[in-house]
Amino acid sequence: MSLGLGGFRRKSADAKQKFVGNHPLPRIFAVDLNDDDSERFQDSRYAGFSWYVFFTTLLVSLSALNIGWSIGMANISKPVICQLHPTSTLSGPSNEFPSRLSFSENAWSISVGVLSVGGLVGALVSSVIADTIGRRNTLVINNGFFLAGSVLMGTSTTALHFTLGRFVMGVGCGVASGVATIYVGEISPVRWRGFYGAFFQNAMVFGILIAQLASIYITTGLQWRIVVALPGVFSIIQIALLPLRVESPSYLIKARHVTEARHSLLKLRSGYDVSSEWQESLASLDSGEPGIRTSFVGPAHSAGAAKPGHPGEANSSDATMKNGLPAQNLSKVSGSSSTASMQTRAASESGLGANVGIWQMLCGRTRDDLRHLVICCAVLMALQQLSGISVTLFGGSDLSLAIFDPESPLSAPWACIVVCFTALPATLLCMLWVDKLGRRPMLLGSLGGMSICSVLISIGLFLGPSSMVMASVFLCYFLFNMGVGSIPWFLMAECVPAYALGPTTVLGCSLNWILSLGLGLVVPVLEDAIPQWLFVIFGSFTFVGFFFVMLFVPETMDRTVSDVVAKHAGPMHVVIKYRRKAMVKKRSSGINGSLVSMQSKK
């Protein structure tokens, strides 16, 4: 008898011969190499659509919905929440919850910007918490920040009280921005990582939209308290349902919960052979955990591998977990994996890569030199803010209230809502196209189009508000969400191995929140000084970003992390030459195949 990778023992040789009518019973779980039927299953790394992963991603996206809600309610709600010239009735002792809070102009700006400060704090600690208690558990506990922030803002009686609630809410936003993307990236199959990864931006945009719609209909003093407290409802839903989903297999392996990791992976990849994906997970984590070692079987276990009892047979020593953990049977890997295993063992024995830090990655002192990939991820996360469109529309700036029609500022909130409506189809298109067209083409189209739109907006601001300005703003935000607004969130999980994913996410998300805070402080000053030139500055960043993506950002579609790292490890280098080599190789293989077919016909 053999114990399969799914942990199910074959009770007898006749067990697999059960039939329903004339059809055999479907196999639900994958098995290990010792099972004669293991060749029937498709590799889980290229698994298809999964409803389980889909609904898990939806639950995780509630955290992104809270982030979008916190961002979107800032500028439209200002006239109702903020009283710049308070009267005596607003602070009288007879009114426990005043209809509006007393703010100075600077105090309101601080209240809006403190969300980014809290986001930075949350992003900095997100990786440590997620590596300690798990990704799923971190997201569940993180809802405590959303609940606390909602209560503080909903019951606030002073400006300080409200600002404290915004800060606590920001901490939750920062933790969610880091951990949610890691969790979704680790549970998604290779071919669907873009689809599931784009859920984060889609939910964030939807949160901004419904927050602004709710803010439009605030007509009485106390209704705004309901609006700012609604994120707590989404948090309660996530607290109730997310614990019912599985934890990330990568985290469970790293935490040495091998049995739970095995069952978690099988739950996520029901009906597929998970042996190769299991092997890659171990290899990816070996580089950062000196207590874990694996030995890979050789190329004999590729397609048509030898069965038990033949040369090349896999046994319980083919992959082991040290520190007293039981040996686990693994299966088919390619010859290139055998080479990687020797590097993994050397790295594990030397301790290189343990306790990986941001500075180590930037200096290339990890087992895999990740400088190029980490810098690419960080730059793309920075471009989300440097493009300027989000902070201008939703950062509480006055330009968002006057860019469409300075003489009718009441129409500007509705214009912002229409812009948000254009973002929803953009994120949906990104979800549908990113796994077909690739990451690079969509990033190039996004950044290139935004550069052109920024120039048109600047021209329109010089000439005065017009339909060209409005159309350019709509198109600019559409292109933002179809590319640079969505892809960097999940690209990090596609570029770096698991042992470096936490520090890379901390770097990218922290940089994003820092720039959000900095631009929130700088943009109002630039609006007063050079309003017509503001989008020229933003357009220059997207223009530079276009060429950065063209020269340096690798394509990750349908590629495992190990493939991406193997091709693009090292210092900064131009990736176009790799694409040309791949195209030449593909053409030569196609020509050779045609010649062989012609000879066979003869």
C-alpha positions, 0 to 999 in steps of 0.5 A: 500500500502507498500513502498518496500525496492527498493523504488517502491510503489505497485500501485494496487493488480493487478500490480503483475499479468501482464504477457507476453504470459504465463510467468509473468514479471520478478521482477527486484528489491527486496522488503521488508517483507510486499510484499507477493512475498518477499520470492521468491527472493534469499538472496543478500548476496549469489548473483551470478555473476553480470556484473555490479559489474564486469565492476565496478571492471574493472574500479576501477582496472585501479588504480592498473594498474597505480600502477603496471606501476609506479613500473615496469618502474623503473629498465629497463628504468634506462639506457635510462632515467638516465645519470650517466656521463652527457655531456655538450649537455645534459644540454645545453640551446638549448635543452629544453627537454634533451634526458636523465637526469643527475643522480648520483647513489644515486639520482637515488636510491632516485628517485626509492624509493620516490615512496614508500614514496609517497605511504606511505603518500597516504595510511595514508590519504586514509581512511580519504578522503574516509570517507569524500567524498566517495570511488568512488569520492576519486578514481576519484579525486585521478586520479589528482595525477596520471595525475600530476605525469605523466605530471611532469615526462614526462616534467622533465628537471632535476633529482629533477623534475623527482623525484618530479613526482615520489613522486606525482605518489606515493601519488596516488598509496598509496591512490588507494591501500587503497581505491580501495580495500575497494570499491571493498570489499564493493560492492562485494557479499559474494560468489564472493569477492575473484574473484572481490578482486583478480582483484587488483593484476591482474591489478597491475601485468599487469601494471608491464608487459606492463610497462616493455615491453614498456621500452624494446623498448625505443630506442631514448631519448624522447620516455621514456617521453611517457612511464612515461606519459601513466598512465595519459591516464588510469586516464582519462578513469577512470575519464570519466567512474567511476562517472557513477557507484554507490557509496558504499552502506556502505559509503552512509549509514554511511554518512546518505544518506539512499535513495541513499544507498538503490538504490545503493545496489539494483543496485548492487544486481539486482534481489535479496532480499537485506533486510538481506544485508541491515540489516547487513550493518546497524549493521556493521556501528552502532558499529562505529557511535553512531548516527545510531541505528537499532533494528532487528526483531526476528527469526520469520522473517526467512524462512516462516516468518509471513506475514503482519497482523500476529504475528512477523510482521515487521513495520516501527519501526523495524529499524530506522535511528536516527538524524531525518532520516526516518525510513526504513523497513527491513526484515528477520534476524536470531535470532543471529542477534537479539542478535547482535542488543542488543550489537549494541544498547548498543555500540551506546548508550555508544559511544564505537567504535566511531572514531575508531583508529588504537591504539584502535583496537590493544588494543581491545577497540572497540565494537568487540575485533578485535585484532586477525583479525587486526593483521592477516591482517597486518601480511599478508600485511607485508609478501607481501614485506618480501617475497622479490621477488617483491622488488628484481625483480622490485625495481630497484636492481642490482640483478634483472639484474644479477640473471639470467646471470651476463655475459649477463645483457641485457638478464635480462630485458627479463627474468623479462618480462617472470617472469611477464608473469608467474604472469598473469596466477597465478592471474587468477587462484587465481581469479577462485580458491579462492572462491572454495578452500578457502583463507587458502589453497591458502595462505599455498600453496603460502607461503610453495612453496615460502619457498622451491623456496627461498632455491633452489634460494640460492643454485643456487646462491652459485653454479652459475646461472643455469636453476634451479635458473631461474625455481625457480624464475619463480615458486616463483613469480607464487606462490606469485601472486597465494596467498600472493600477491593477497589475503591480499588485499581483506581479510581485507574487509572480516575480519573486520566490516565496522566501522573498515575497514578504519583504518585496511586498513590504517595500512596494506597498510602503513606497506606494503609501509614502508617495500617496502621503507625499503627493497628498501634501505636495499636490495642493501646493502645486495646484496653487502655484502651477495648476496648468502644469500639474499633469505635465509632471504626471505625464512625464512620470508615465512617459518614463514608466513606459520606457522602463517597462519596455526595457526592464519589466519581464513577462510573467504570463504562464510562467512559474516563479522559478522560471522568471527568477532563472531568466531574470536574476541578477542586476538590472538588465534589458529584457528585450534580448530575452524576448528576441531569443525566445522568439527565435527559438520558437521560430526555429523549433517551428521550422524544424517541426515542419521539416520533420512533418514533410519528411514523414509525409515523403 
